[in-house]
Amino acid sequence: MYKLPHKRKNLTKQEQLELIKRVQAGDSSAVHDLVVSEQGWLINLALRCKFDATIIEDAIGEAFVVLLKACKL
């Protein structure tokens, strides 16, 4: 069974925008922070839909590829 990450504080819209700006500026620690901040709700959604663990991992990976492309990385 997929193990959920530790509960993290939800970021405000302002915090999300600042993090995205850091990602766009090439801050590698911001990429990690962005992934960590957003992974919880993606995993929760996938688990609620009762997807297979492999499908969950693939979907989350694809979601982060789209997220990083949107940040123009």
Residue, then its C-alpha position, 0 to 999 in steps of 0.5 A: m500500500y502506498k505510504l502517505p507523506h507527513k502532513r504539511k501545512n497548506l501554502t497560501k496563494q502568495e507562498q505558492l507564487e513565491l515558490i514558483k518564482r524561485v523555481q523559475a529562477g532555477d532554485s533547485s531547493a524550491v523544486h523540492d519544496l514545490v513537489v513536497s507541498e503539492q504531493g499530498w493532495l495528489i496522493n489523497l485524490a488518487l487514493r480516494c479514486k481507489f487507483d492501483a498503486t502503480i497508476i498512482e505513482d505514474a499519475i503523480g509523476e506525470a502531474f509533476v512533469v506538467l507542473l515543472k513544464a508550466c514553471k518553464l523548467 
